[in-house]
Amino acid sequence: MKTYGLIGYPLSHSFSKNHFTQKFSQLGIEAKYENFEIKSITKFSEIIKRVELSGLNVTIPYKQKLMEYLQKLSPEAKKIGAVNTIKIEGEKLVGYNTDYIGFTKSIQPLLTANHTSALVLGNGGATKAIIYALNKLNISSSIVARNNGNY
């Protein structure tokens, strides 16, 4: 049975385990999904060694920090500077960013020719992917956030 999971901290708010467990069951996929809540990125290597995984989702605060643990990045993840999905291919960890795809697919049907600029509220973990998607859609953007931290 394949094992997938979510890595981040905190994860008490996450509905991923229940969501994916239900989806796997509905679709007849023999797999399980676990939450791996780690307080420090240094614990990531322990998770990879301890559990035989097929892939991981990544959430706050590790979308950027985890990149140094990966052997390969998709071109988009490299440009965005953050990963939210890791595919495990044998010993190789490959990072992807799918946040921009979801954002693009959700906003694109609503766009018209007069949509040339956007205001992004907040600078959380998905901001880099949103900015990347807006740039690909030829939409300029400005970020407004409580702090000037790196998004």
Solvent accessible surface area in square Angstrom, and as a share of the most:
residue,aa,sasa,rsa
1,M,161,0.72
2,K,119,0.50
3,T,9,0.05
4,Y,62,0.24
5,G,0,0.00
6,L,10,0.05
7,I,0,0.00
8,G,0,0.00
9,Y,76,0.29
10,P,62,0.39
11,L,7,0.04
12,S,108,0.70
13,H,116,0.52
14,S,27,0.18
15,F,149,0.62
16,S,21,0.14
17,K,83,0.35
18,N,116,0.60
19,H,67,0.30
20,F,67,0.28
21,T,70,0.41
22,Q,105,0.47
23,K,83,0.35
24,F,26,0.11
25,S,86,0.56
26,Q,116,0.51
27,L,125,0.62
28,G,66,0.63
29,I,82,0.42
30,E,137,0.61
31,A,14,0.11
32,K,95,0.40
33,Y,6,0.02
34,E,53,0.24
35,N,52,0.27
36,F,18,0.08
37,E,91,0.41
38,I,11,0.06
39,K,162,0.68
40,S,44,0.28
41,I,30,0.15
42,T,91,0.53
43,K,93,0.39
44,F,2,0.01
45,S,42,0.27
46,E,96,0.43
47,I,10,0.05
48,I,48,0.24
49,K,172,0.73
50,R,166,0.61
51,V,32,0.18
52,E,165,0.74
53,L,15,0.08
54,S,30,0.19
55,G,6,0.06
56,L,4,0.02
57,N,43,0.22
58,V,5,0.03
59,T,28,0.16
60,I,81,0.41
61,P,62,0.39
62,Y,4,0.02
63,K,25,0.11
64,Q,73,0.33
65,K,107,0.45
66,L,0,0.00
67,M,38,0.17
68,E,144,0.65
69,Y,53,0.20
70,L,20,0.10
71,Q,111,0.49
72,K,113,0.48
73,L,36,0.18
74,S,10,0.06
75,P,92,0.58
76,E,54,0.24
77,A,0,0.00
78,K,133,0.57
79,K,150,0.64
80,I,9,0.05
81,G,18,0.17
82,A,1,0.01
83,V,0,0.00
84,N,18,0.09
85,T,34,0.20
86,I,1,0.01
87,K,102,0.43
88,I,31,0.16
89,E,76,0.34
90,G,68,0.66
91,E,168,0.76
92,K,87,0.37
93,L,12,0.06
94,V,4,0.02
95,G,0,0.00
96,Y,72,0.28
97,N,6,0.03
98,T,56,0.33
99,D,37,0.19
100,Y,33,0.13
101,I,70,0.35
102,G,43,0.41
103,F,47,0.20
104,T,27,0.16
105,K,145,0.61
106,S,73,0.47
107,I,43,0.22
108,Q,95,0.42
109,P,107,0.67
110,L,129,0.64
111,L,46,0.23
112,T,84,0.49
113,A,105,0.81
114,N,120,0.62
115,H,82,0.37
116,T,84,0.49
117,S,79,0.51
118,A,33,0.25
119,L,112,0.55
120,V,15,0.09
121,L,139,0.69
122,G,28,0.27
123,N,30,0.15
124,G,48,0.46
125,G,26,0.25
126,A,38,0.29
127,T,6,0.04
128,K,40,0.17
129,A,1,0.01
130,I,41,0.21
131,I,26,0.13
132,Y,28,0.11
133,A,0,0.00
134,L,2,0.01
135,N,89,0.46
136,K,130,0.55
137,L,36,0.18
138,N,134,0.69
139,I,8,0.04
140,S,70,0.45
141,S,39,0.25
142,S,65,0.42
143,I,66,0.34
144,V,82,0.47
145,A,38,0.30
146,R,245,0.89
147,N,92,0.47
148,N,156,0.80
149,G,41,0.39
150,N,143,0.73
151,Y,68,0.26
